[in-house]
């Protein structure tokens, strides 16, 4: 999954790179715009939630100071209960927007590098010149060869026959 910051221009991202990658994959470029739109919606919902939480904290501090001074806090407590309900609603809305955004984000593949040849199908595939056929395996080494390569032991045909 791509990092969401790649879609955010204010965070140094460049959505055009992702669009070009989608074009190279022959996939829908509109998904990039959809992710950007859902991310903007998430940011707005998150800002609203943060605002509610800030007001809630201010109200709780006000209730605490009123209780210390011995004043009635019934009105503030009712407002606090209403704010708790709105906080729960805003958190649920934020979770649903995140899930929707991430579902669309997961459908976008990784970035395609510039060196990767792109074809709609696999038939006209060309092997780059710098790629060679795999090296043919030489004769596999028998048991004595790896031991003989080390200087710690010296095996010859005579000693190999005597060991057995």
C-alpha positions, 0 to 999 in steps of 0.5 A, a space after each residue: 500500500 502506498 503512503 498517504 503522504 505521496 498523495 498530499 502536495 502539502 507534505 511533499 507528495 506528487 499525485 502526478 507520479 502516482 497517476 503516471 504509474 496508474 497509466 503505465 499499469 493501464 489502470 483507472 487514474 481516477 482512483 488517485 483523485 478519489 483517494 485525494 478527495 477522501 483524504 481531504 474529507 478525513 482531514 475535515 472530519 478529523 479537524 471537527 473531532 479535534 475541535 469538539 475534543 478541545 471544547 470538551 476539555 475546556 468545558 471540563 476545566 470550567 466544571 472543575 473550577 466551578 466545583 472548587 468554588 462551590 457553584 452549581 454545575 448542572 448546566 455544564 454537566 448536561 452540555 458535557 454529556 451532549 458533547 460526549 455523544 457528539 465525540 462518539 459520533 465524530 469518532 465513528 464517522 472518522 473511522 468510516 472515512 478512514 476505512 473507505 479511503 484505505 479501501 480505495 488506496 489499497 486498489 492502487 499498486 506500487 509505483 512503476 519504475 521508469 525502467 520497467 517496460 509497459 505493455 497491455 499484454 505480455 506478448 511483445 515483451 522484450 528482454 533488456 540487453 543487460 539481462 543474460 541467460 542464467 549461467 549454466 551450472 558447472 559440474 557439481 562439486 563432490 564431497 572432497 572438492 569443498 574440503 580440498 579448497 580449504 587449506 586446513 586439510 589436504 585430500 588426495 585420491 590416496 587418502 580418500 581411499 584409505 579413509 573409506 
